[in-house]
Amino acid sequence: MAGPGSEPGELSDSELLLLLEEPGDHVLQPGDAGKANSSSDLPLASLNKVLMEDSAAGKVKRKRAQTPLEKYYLKYLCVTDLSTQSWCEQQMVYGREVPQLQAPETVVLLNTGKSIHLARELEVHDVVKVHTTSQEDSWAIKILNLLSVIPVLQAGGCVRELPVFGVIEDVFLTGIIDELCYSAKGELELRELKTRGRPFMPSRAQKKKDYFQVCLYKYIFDAMVQGQLKPDVITSHIQLRPEQPLGSQIREHAQKVGFTVTCFGDLLELMYLNLTLSDLPSIDCLKIEYSHQESNTLLGTEVVRFEEEKVREKAQNYLAYWKGQREVQGVEIEEAWKCQSCSYSEICDWRKKRAEGSEQRSGPKKSK
């Protein structure tokens, strides 16, 4: 059986950091890496209030239906939330609501993938754990990790675990790019590692999910280096306080990497200035490397074509669910084979509705 958004044996390394992070302990990387939190640990206080609205006729107050963003207390989404939807949206929802149903073999895959992922990180930098005391501290770490990789990229170097942030359809998104390097032609190349439990390349449907993920990374990164990630974009969407003093460990680390900061707003301004003045290029090439976990053997590499309009359309469709503009959807009948490896197939409402609809269309059985 597979975990959310995957076929058996498939694991996204960027998802590891989101699934396995310990609350309160965050990673600071002195060299060139970053890490994103799951958005579910940042509840909106305002969402605890029940919103009421008057009906036009009788002034009868009624509750407004919650959007999924409100239901799960999310201030932002991860790129992997959207890419998981492209595999099966209903499965992604169950992954949030009943994660305990996840198959044991998925946990084994996670732990193995985590080890591979950490080994790759340690090839290029040390990892330092820092305890955080506020949301602003947590986001300061992400920004410091982003700031630390800019000079490396400017010098033509290779960076791993690059945090990216941006807004699509008025929803804040965050993610982690596995690796950015320059090719022999001088083009900026994104490389995403996918570790697999089985020693062969994934299905076409799985590849489509992975393609969408790396295309979203490019979309967000390009917007960042083009100056679209302004300080108020982060503070307004995540509801952070620019005036919040940073913790002592955060300030000490910032000083070690060349930045003197006092409050969260100082870091936001530094981030914006460094991104807009760095003259970093947009990403030119997208590649996905599939590796077998047990043997650590490279199974193959896919080069992904980026089509901005199609990426934007898919993102709009998936975000429409999160914004409450449509109901959750499962797989279509031609992709029902995915259900065979799903941890949630026994409780799946979408499957039951499809089965009931099929019975109604076929009609009652004739007695002989």
Residue, then its C-alpha position, 0 to 999 in steps of 0.5 A: m500500500a502507498g501513502p498519500g499521493s503515491e503509488p507503492g514504493e514512491l516517495s518524494d524527498s521534499e515531503l520527508l521534511l514536511l512529514l518528519e519535522e519535530p515541533g519546536d526544533h528547526v534546522l539551520q544550515p550554515g551553508d546553502a539549504g532550507k526547510a519548510n514547515s507543514s502549514s498545519d502547525l500554524p492555526l488561525a485564531s480568527l478561524n475559531k470564531v463562527l462567522m455569521e451572516d444575515s439572510a436577505a429575507g428574514k434576517v435569520k443568522r446562519k453559519r457560513a460553510q468552512t472552506p478546507l483551508e479554514k477546516y484544517y486551520l491552514k495559513y498556507l499550503c505546501v507544493t506537495d499538497l497540490s501535487t498530491q491532489s493530481w494523484c488523488e484529491q480524496q486520498m490527500v484529504y484522508g491523509r490529513e483526516v485519518p493519517q493513522l490508516q497509513a500502511p506500515e510499509t509507508v513508514v519504512l519508506l519514509n525512514t529510509g528516504k529520510s536517511i538518503h535525504l540527510a546523507r545528500e544534505l551532509e555532502v554540501h553543508d552541516v546541519v544545526k538544530v535550533h529551538t524556536t519560540s515563536q512563529e516569526d523565529s520559525w520563518a526567520i530560519k527559512i529566510l536565513n536559509l534562503l539568504s545563505v544560498i543566494p551568494v552560492l548561486q551567484a558564484g555559480g555553485c550548487v545548492r540543496e534544500l532551497p526554500v521557496f515561497g509564493v502566492i497563487e490565486d491568493v493562496f500562499l505556497t511554500g516548498i523545498i527544491d531538492e537541488l539547483c545547479y548550473s549546467a555545462k551550458g550555464e543554464l540554471e537546472l532544477r533537480e528533484l530526487k524521488t526515491r522508490g521502494r521498487p527497482f523500476m521507473p514509476s507509472r505515467a500517472q505518477k510521473k504526471k504528479d511529479y512533473f507538476q510538482v517541479c513545475l510549481y517550484k519553477y513557477i514560484f522560484d521565478a516569481m521570487v527572483q523577479g521581485q514578486l515576494k514582497p515583505d507584506v506578502i508574507t506577513s499578511h498571508i501568514q499573519l506574522r508580526p514584523e516588529q517581533p524580536l527574534g530569538s537569541q539563537i536566531r540573531e547569533h546565527a544571522q550574525k555568523v552568516g553576515f547579517t545583523v538583525t533585531c526583529f523579523g521585519d529586518l530579515l524580510e527586508l533583507m530577503y526582498l533586497n537580496l532577491t531583487l538585486s541578486d540578478l539570479p536567473s529564472i530556472d531553465c531546465l527541470k529534471i527528476e531523478y528516480s532512485h531505488q532506495e535499497s540499492n541506491t541505484l539511479l533508475g532514470t532521469e526525466v526532463v520536464r517541459f514547463e508550460e506556464e499556462k497549463v501549470r497555472e490552470k491546474a493550480q487554479n483547479y486544485l486551489a478551488y477545492w481549498k478555497g471552498q469553490r468546489e467539492v473534493q474529487g476522487v479518481e475517474i473510472e479509468e484511473a480506479w486502479k489507483c484504489q488497489s494500492c490506497s490505504y484509505s480504499e475501505i473508507c473512501d466515500w468517493r469510491k462508494k458513490r461511484a459504485e452506487g452510481s454504477e449500480q443505479r445506471s445498470g438497473p435492477k437484476k432481472s429475475k430468471 
